[in-house]
Amino acid sequence: MGYTGQQAYGADPLGEAVSHEEFSLFCEATRLLPAQCRRAFVLKKVYGYSRREIAEHMGVSENTVQTQIARGMKACLQFMERCEREGKGGQVVELNTSSLSSTRASKDDLA
């Protein structure tokens, strides 16, 4: 039997636990975003909508969508980094969005 590059489910329990914890943190960070930011972020990153589709759906400009997605990405990454530093894997901590008002989106944030 040849190597397919895939491991059987359950073959790496530590890796799976880490992935699950990171995903849980990301979900918690997303849940804590302000409503408009969360909506634009989820429509883009989870459902794959274009900025134009999100703008039409939300009744806002594409620039607003771009800004909200970038804010969401920055806030989620900051939340996850802070949880890692503070060792708060499963605990809820506050999401700091106060420093995000002047965030500019990069192309990577909007992909």
Residue, then its C-alpha position, 0 to 999 in steps of 0.5 A: m500500500g503506497y503513501t497517499g500523503q494523508q493520515a487516517y482520522g485519529a492518527d495524530p490526536l495531539g495535532e487534532a486537539v491543537s487544530h480543534e483548539e485553534f478553530s475554537l479560538f477563531c470561532e470565539a474571536t469571530r463571535l465577539l466581533p461587532a455585528q456588521c464586522r462579523r457579518a462581512f467577515v463571515l460572508k467573505k471568509v466562511y461563505g466566499y462571497s465577493r465584496r460586491e455581493i456582500a455590499e449588496h447584501m448588507g446595503v453598504s459600499e464595497n469600501t465599507v465591506q473591505t474595511q470591515i473584513a480587514r478589521g475582523m481579520k486583525a481583531c481575530l488574529q490579535f485575539m488568538e495571539r493574546c490567548e496564546r500568550e496568556g495561555k487561555g486556550g479555552q477561556v473567553v477573553e475580550l476582543n479588542t476592537s478599539s484600535l481597529s478604527s484606522t485599520r487599512a486592508s491589505k490584499d492578503d486580508l481580503a483574499 
